[in-house]
Amino acid sequence: QGMMLTCATSNQISAEGRKVIFEYADLWSHLLNPLVPTGITISEGKLGEISSIIYDEMILSIISVIQKLNLEYVVQGETVVPTKPKDMEVFLNLVEFCRLVLPT
């Protein structure tokens, strides 16, 4: 649900004048690559395991969002338009989100 909220509201502008999707990008990036506070001991293996679980769940969430979208187009005269413009907007925002957050 958090993924859908991030991508569905990304054309909104924050108080700082940035698209909301960019505001949430840091949050999602830190979930994938958590910083361990000083004084807390955690092995690299355990940290990698946690990151892997979070990454897998994020990918499943992305796939779930895509499956719910209606990405069909219709021809109107000489123009091709999406059947559900909001769904297409969410999809394009999701692509941008993945480009910003997921490792390459």
TAPEQUI-V303498 format. One line per field, one symbol per residue. ss: DSSP state (2 for helix, 1 for strand, 0 for the rest). phi: phi as a letter, one per 20 degrees, with the letter a starting at -180 (. if undefined). psi: psi as a letter, one per 40 degrees, with the letter a starting at -180 (. if undefined). A space follows every 10 residues. Layout:
BEGIN
ss=???
phi=???
psi=???
END
This chain:
BEGIN
ss=0222222200 0010000012 2222222222 2200000000 0002222222 2222222222 2222222200 0011110011 1100222222 2222222222 2000
phi=.fffffefdf efdffendfg gffegfgfff ffcfeeffnd dbffffffff fffffgffff fffffffeee dfdcecmddd cffcgfffff ffffffgfff dffe
psi=ddddddddee eihideeiid dddedddddd ddgihhiieh hhiddddddd dddddddddd dddddddeih fiiihgbeih iidgdddddd dddddddddd dii.
END
